Amino acid sequence: MNVKNQSRNNSIDVFKTVLLFFLLTAHSLPNSFPEIGPKTGVMFCLHLNSFSRIVVPIFFILTGYFLRNRLQDGKYIVKYLKRLAILYFVWQLIYLKFILKAYNANIITFESLLLDLFWGIGHLWYLNATILAVFFIFLIRNFETKTKLQIAFFLLFICYSLQIIMKYQMVFNVDKLREILWYLGTERNFLFYGLPYILLGTLYDNWKVQINKINFLLIPLLILIVLESYFYIQLGKRTFNIFLTALPISLILVNKVLEGQFKTSLKINPTLPIGIYLCHFYAVYYVFRKFPNVPIEFEVFKFLLICLLTIVIWFVLDKINKKFPYFF
């Protein structure tokens, strides 16, 4: 997410907002529909394990892009991290009751409670990962470009490999490995996930020409990510978070939007993208509590209700944010 004092590009804000509605499908629609047989995989593939998996990588890359010319400015980086830390603290407080309810109901352990308080409650891991990743990127800001690219791709390789190892239990001490990653916030953390994508964003000027040459592969890659998701489903592994095809798709889409290929005259509030991301878990919680079990045909209605409630919550908080600027 971008914090204040960044130059605005309305097309990017619109692009990010559209992407977030794909993310909402992953957090709102059920993981499967056992009643409808083969359609289960298609529904899950399209809404949960494919297009929604490119959203966070793109957001991380854009974060790095906006920081790429400010990495030598220590005062700016400190200000940026301070702003993110305030957001993180405020939203941790906002969502605190959820984690306390889970603990009091013996759904999670005290150790899990502490880890969530550190790494981020639910989706707030993103803010924590951004803070830590930007800090480490600042430390290596003077490394050679080639070295930075090697670090980024190596960390992404480790990230995907760890996921494969755990899903398919490819080592004898897989439980021990899972425990170690649990303490790091799972394999999708600041080190293996946030840092490499943000680092790639800071190096945008070094790879944009090469990516621009393969932009024509976007549609085939979008088809391929659906097939990749379907492949995991057929193997009975439905909870993959890191996709191989997410990397090239993310790089191509970022290149297209930054080079003006997704221009729009639509004007939106610049706090809307981050507002949707931060507010939507509240909407998911209340809608699912109100409608815990609904027929399949009402799942789309439920999703639309979550989208509407998310926007309403954002709208109210945005008004408050004008006088108390700590929400977005």
Steps between C-alpha positions, in 0.01 A plus 500: 500500500616853436502746783452872479730737315526271198424646158160373394421312182126454484526213252711310752243562774221370276713201399570414866133537591393256227766253615375518858157375399673185372665472841159532665382192311776297665395621845125489441400210278515147643795280416285234339151403400484124555137489389581592141774251424746591223402866509667520840848513353405760239338729756787466745757536224356820356417675826750386759816339371565687180427866434487596866857374544652777290353782710747512790809457276383792286442716807847418629658578162320836482619581851858445388439701183395807695802465728759438231627859482488563875712217638800727555286742701522361851270766646231419247526126565471558875193716443353238269557215747364710786181562304463129426567414865221734611260338253603159622452590868160665442361211298640242738293672769194505274521125438620409848157388617489226237821338617402536865165334431678211331735463796223518760307237305809273502516512120863614510776458755671776696807448282292555187356812656847643558611414147194669352562807712855516361462394136154644449144393566364334188565707189702759694807283444534704181578822687750327727667330203527833317660672799764231551565450128552872433735520798717217363488642148627829637792313659599344165422809293862530380530141379553453127186461291601148392541397864161644593331311218671180608381554857143564386472191280682280750260598779197438277643159410541421871145622567344273238725207590406518868134495405550190284706326770233557763201417283648174380696422817824454307723503808490280809475790743230688312321578827817660636537702180139609524557606859803710401306669221210552736728710718600694188138561404480199258685479168303806381689746718711814474819309414390251235201688359492871580870576463558345154191655341562846648865468398392424144283811511799715594682354198216574256718718277739208455246246376217699342644480147539122514150451643350733243627261232295212641179690575330299224522195729253645752193312377679164469642550850156581642375175350804322639441626854149355487645169383763516774228547759296218351810277513539563873132427553525169320786406731280586795707806598252787500670749727802607296582867552806534276463425131783470248306691236419783742849646453500560122133604502567753776802645320308532173193661657710747697690588183177554309345729759819700560558547128150638455336204329217497756404866489163603639317827555322355801569697817503326838601592851870407537429339840250256345750219413663488841159554659355192331798291604497607863121506552384192316564247779246680717244467222586132448464432872159663541348364180615146578371534855163620372480244219717205610345248261321592180406303188752500218293738290525767772879492532540773236245714685699447817817608323335814362372583847856473635624733226226753577557488876876536447447819302257636759750438782777662296277800421422563867861460610621720215285783637653450843844473341478860380514614863686203647741396222611164635269255322630524141 
